[in-house]
Amino acid sequence: MQVEIIDPTVQPVPADWELFRKQEGLIAAWQADALTAVAWCSTRPVRLGIVRDGGQVAALFSGEVTGLPPRRGRYAEPGALPLTGWFNCRMLIGFTSGFVFAAELSEPDRVAVLAAFEKALRRRLGRHCLGILYRQITADMLPVVARRSRPRITTAPNTLLRNRWPDMDAYFADLPRDRRRRLHKIHAEAAEGTRVLAGAGEIDPVQAAALAQATLRKHGSSDAPLPARYFHVLSGEEGVRYFGHLDEDRLLSFDLAFDDGRRLVTTVTGSLEVRDGGRRNLYFDLYLREIDYMIGHGREGCEFGKGMAELKQRFGCELIPQTAVPAAW
């Protein structure tokens, strides 16, 4: 097997990355230009990996090298690495693992691909990396990454709403009475007071980046804000879906989601505070718009991501356990 480790801030991502992504039907969060935009504005050095077997792409990897906590507001310098740290293998934008395999690969083949990637990453990063921390691992992927010597650490779960309704009326009818009334009211008032985005493929990149940054600050996150370029390069990409609310042309709230034809996967969110001209309860209506899209387009379910699990369960979500697996050198 041949493994290529890429620093997208100083190296072009190979063309077969995108060919593989499209052939395998991967969501646009794996798009090469989008990952490069994230890398340029990350506080930690990003590295991508591509594994080929017989000249054919077998797997893609993404993650970042984490060392000491980065200084707030300081981006990672192109080509730089911390003195020492771990490769945090995860999807850079989203709540899933940082690797994808060719669909036809058997489990033993996947284990072999993973071993080849680990060996190549160790050679490339050397003393700067103590090992790999595989993040967001679900039960079906544990046999691929887990070993007897590797601990398993339970982390916050993902949340999934499975589609079991013919329409939104049936969805609302399934909710407890008080919750049904409140959410139905929120849903109606949002439509009356704003222009609604319900799966539209375009959004103002600058406004989206500003709202996403404001939301990070509101929650005290030290993560670097996504650049406007991230939203720009996704413009027109197949499967990109935006849900949101506008007051004329001013963006008040939005969710970025990806539709792979089977599930809707939510990722980046942003909202304007009421004191800054925003509206109350738009955040809850974003969930309802996504549920409406899921039902109307016949998707199997909608992933609502990590965090606020109790709130999401009120919308009918179930918890999907996830595990972190450290693989020390």
C-alpha positions in Angstrom: 0.0 0.0 0.0 1.1 3.6 -0.7 0.2 6.3 1.9 0.5 10.0 1.3 0.4 12.4 4.2 -0.6 15.9 3.2 -0.4 19.3 4.8 -3.0 21.2 2.8 -1.6 24.6 3.7 1.6 23.8 1.8 0.7 20.9 -0.5 -2.1 20.5 -3.0 -4.6 17.7 -2.2 -4.3 15.1 -4.9 -6.9 15.0 -7.6 -8.0 11.5 -6.8 -9.2 12.6 -3.4 -12.2 14.3 -5.0 -12.7 11.5 -7.5 -12.9 9.0 -4.6 -15.2 11.3 -2.6 -17.7 11.6 -5.4 -17.5 7.9 -6.4 -18.2 6.8 -2.8 -20.9 9.4 -2.2 -19.2 11.1 0.7 -20.8 14.2 2.1 -19.3 17.5 1.1 -17.6 17.9 4.5 -14.9 15.8 2.9 -14.4 18.2 -0.1 -10.7 18.9 -0.6 -11.2 22.7 -0.9 -13.4 22.9 2.2 -10.8 20.9 4.3 -8.1 23.2 3.0 -10.0 26.3 4.0 -10.4 24.8 7.5 -6.7 24.0 7.7 -5.7 27.6 6.9 -7.8 28.9 9.8 -7.1 26.1 12.4 -5.3 26.7 15.6 -3.7 23.2 15.3 -1.8 21.8 12.3 -4.1 19.8 10.0 -2.9 16.7 8.2 -4.8 14.7 5.6 -4.0 11.1 4.5 -4.8 9.1 1.4 -4.1 5.4 1.2 -3.9 3.7 -2.2 -3.8 0.0 -2.9 -2.7 -0.9 -6.4 -3.0 2.7 -7.5 -6.7 2.8 -6.4 -7.7 5.0 -3.4 -8.7 2.7 -0.5 -9.2 5.3 2.3 -9.1 9.0 3.3 -8.1 10.4 6.7 -8.4 13.8 8.3 -7.3 15.2 11.7 -5.1 17.7 13.5 -1.9 17.4 15.6 -2.7 18.6 19.1 -0.1 19.6 21.6 -0.3 22.2 24.3 -3.5 24.4 24.2 -2.9 26.9 21.4 -3.0 30.6 22.1 -6.4 32.1 21.6 -6.6 33.8 18.3 -3.4 32.4 16.9 -3.6 30.1 13.9 -1.2 27.3 13.2 1.7 28.3 11.0 1.8 26.4 7.6 4.1 23.4 7.9 4.6 23.8 11.6 4.1 21.1 14.3 4.0 21.2 18.1 7.0 20.0 20.0 5.0 16.9 20.8 1.4 15.8 20.8 -1.2 13.4 19.3 -2.9 13.1 16.0 -6.5 13.8 16.7 -8.2 11.7 14.0 -11.7 13.2 13.4 -13.9 14.8 10.8 -12.7 18.4 10.9 -16.3 19.8 10.6 -18.9 17.4 11.9 -19.3 14.7 14.5 -18.0 11.6 12.8 -14.7 9.7 12.6 -11.8 11.0 10.7 -11.5 8.2 8.2 -13.6 6.6 5.4 -12.9 3.4 3.5 -13.8 2.3 0.0 -17.2 0.5 0.4 -16.0 -2.8 -1.0 -13.2 -3.3 1.5 -13.6 -6.2 3.9 -12.9 -5.7 7.6 -9.4 -7.4 7.4 -8.6 -5.1 4.5 -9.7 -2.1 6.5 -7.5 -3.1 9.4 -4.6 -3.4 7.0 -5.3 0.1 5.6 -5.4 1.5 9.1 -2.1 -0.1 10.0 -0.4 1.3 6.8 -1.7 4.8 7.6 -0.4 4.6 11.2 3.0 3.5 10.0 3.2 6.3 7.5 2.0 8.9 9.9 4.6 7.8 12.5 7.4 8.2 9.9 6.1 11.6 8.7 5.5 13.2 12.1 8.3 11.5 14.0 9.0 12.7 17.6 6.2 15.4 17.2 3.5 12.7 17.6 3.0 10.2 20.4 0.3 8.3 18.6 -3.2 8.6 17.2 -6.4 9.4 19.1 -9.3 8.0 17.0 -12.4 10.1 17.8 -16.1 9.7 17.2 -15.8 5.9 16.8 -19.2 4.1 16.6 -19.8 0.4 17.5 -19.5 -0.8 13.9 -16.0 0.8 13.5 -14.6 -0.5 16.9 -13.4 -3.8 15.4 -11.3 -1.9 12.9 -9.5 0.4 15.3 -9.6 -1.4 18.7 -6.8 -3.7 19.9 -6.2 -5.5 23.2 -3.6 -2.9 24.1 -5.8 0.1 23.3 -8.2 1.5 25.9 -11.7 2.5 24.9 -13.0 5.8 26.3 -16.7 6.6 26.2 -17.3 10.1 24.9 -20.4 12.3 24.4 -22.9 10.5 22.1 -24.1 11.6 18.7 -27.9 12.1 18.3 -30.0 10.7 15.6 -33.7 11.1 14.7 -35.0 8.2 12.7 -37.7 8.9 10.2 -40.9 7.2 11.0 -43.6 9.7 10.0 -45.5 10.4 6.7 -45.6 14.1 7.3 -45.0 16.9 9.8 -48.6 16.6 11.2 -47.8 13.0 12.2 -44.5 14.1 13.7 -46.2 16.8 15.8 -48.9 14.3 16.8 -46.3 12.0 18.3 -45.0 14.6 20.7 -46.4 15.1 24.2 -49.2 17.6 24.2 -47.5 20.6 25.9 -44.3 20.2 23.7 -46.5 19.8 20.6 -48.3 23.0 21.2 -45.1 25.0 22.0 -43.1 23.7 19.0 -46.1 24.1 16.6 -46.3 27.7 17.7 -42.6 28.3 17.3 -42.7 26.7 13.8 -45.7 28.9 12.7 -44.3 32.2 14.1 -40.9 31.7 12.5 -42.5 31.3 9.1 -44.7 34.4 9.6 -41.8 36.7 10.8 -38.9 35.7 8.6 -37.9 34.5 5.2 -37.1 30.8 5.7 -34.3 28.8 4.2 -35.4 25.1 4.1 -32.7 23.3 2.3 -31.6 26.1 0.0 -28.2 25.6 -1.6 -26.9 29.1 -1.3 -26.0 31.4 1.6 -24.1 34.6 2.1 -20.6 33.3 3.1 -19.6 36.4 5.1 -22.8 36.5 7.1 -22.6 32.8 7.8 -19.0 33.0 9.0 -19.9 35.9 11.2 -22.9 34.1 12.8 -20.9 30.9 13.3 -18.1 33.0 15.0 -20.6 34.8 17.3 -22.1 31.5 18.4 -18.6 30.1 19.3 -18.0 33.2 21.4 -21.4 32.9 23.1 -20.5 29.4 24.2 -17.0 30.4 25.3 -15.3 28.1 22.7 -11.6 28.6 21.9 -11.9 27.0 18.5 -10.9 29.2 15.6 -13.9 30.6 13.6 -14.6 29.1 10.2 -13.6 31.5 7.3 -16.1 32.8 4.8 -14.1 30.8 2.2 -15.4 27.6 3.8 -18.9 28.5 2.9 -17.9 29.9 -0.4 -16.2 26.7 -1.7 -19.3 24.7 -0.7 -21.5 26.9 -2.7 -23.3 24.9 -5.4 -21.8 21.6 -4.1 -24.1 18.6 -4.4 -25.7 17.7 -1.1 -25.1 21.0 0.7 -28.2 22.2 2.5 -28.8 25.4 4.4 -31.7 25.9 6.9 -32.2 29.3 8.3 -34.1 32.6 8.7 -33.6 36.0 7.2 -35.0 39.4 7.9 -35.0 40.7 4.3 -31.4 40.0 3.3 -30.0 39.8 6.9 -29.2 36.3 8.1 -30.6 35.7 11.6 -29.8 32.0 12.0 -28.7 29.1 10.0 -27.6 25.4 10.1 -25.3 23.9 7.5 -26.3 20.3 6.8 -25.2 17.7 4.3 -27.5 15.3 2.5 -26.0 12.1 1.1 -29.3 10.8 -0.1 -29.8 8.6 2.9 -29.4 10.8 5.9 -29.3 14.5 6.7 -26.2 15.4 8.7 -26.1 18.7 10.6 -22.8 20.5 11.3 -22.2 24.2 11.7 -24.8 26.5 13.3 -25.0 30.2 13.9 -27.6 32.6 15.3 -27.9 36.3 16.1 -28.6 37.3 19.7 -32.0 39.0 20.3 -30.2 42.1 21.6 -28.4 42.4 18.2 -31.6 42.1 16.2 -32.2 38.3 16.3 -35.5 36.5 17.1 -36.3 34.2 19.9 -36.7 30.4 19.3 -35.3 30.4 15.8 -32.8 27.8 17.0 -35.6 25.3 17.8 -37.3 26.0 14.4 -34.0 25.0 12.6 -34.5 21.5 14.0 -38.1 21.5 12.8 -37.1 22.7 9.3 -34.6 19.9 9.1 -37.1 17.3 10.4 -39.6 18.6 7.7 -36.9 18.2 5.0 -36.0 14.7 6.3 -39.6 13.6 6.1 -40.5 15.3 2.8 -37.4 13.9 1.1 -37.8 10.4 2.5 -34.4 10.3 4.3 -33.8 7.5 6.8 -32.9 10.0 9.5 -31.2 13.1 10.6 -28.0 13.3 12.7 -28.1 16.3 15.0 -24.6 16.0 16.4 -23.1 16.1 19.9 -24.1 18.4 22.8 -27.4 19.3 24.3 -28.5 15.6 24.2 -31.4 16.1 26.6 -32.8 18.9 24.5 -32.5 16.9 21.3 -34.2 13.9 22.9 -37.2 16.1 23.3 -37.4 16.3 19.6 -37.4 12.5 19.4 -33.7 11.8 19.0 -31.9 8.7 20.2 -28.4 8.7 21.5 -25.7 6.9 19.4 -22.7 5.9 21.6 -19.3 7.0 20.5 -15.9 6.1 21.7 -12.3 7.5 21.6 -9.5 5.0 21.1 -5.9 6.0 21.7 -3.3 4.2 19.7 0.1 5.0 21.2 3.3 4.3 19.2 
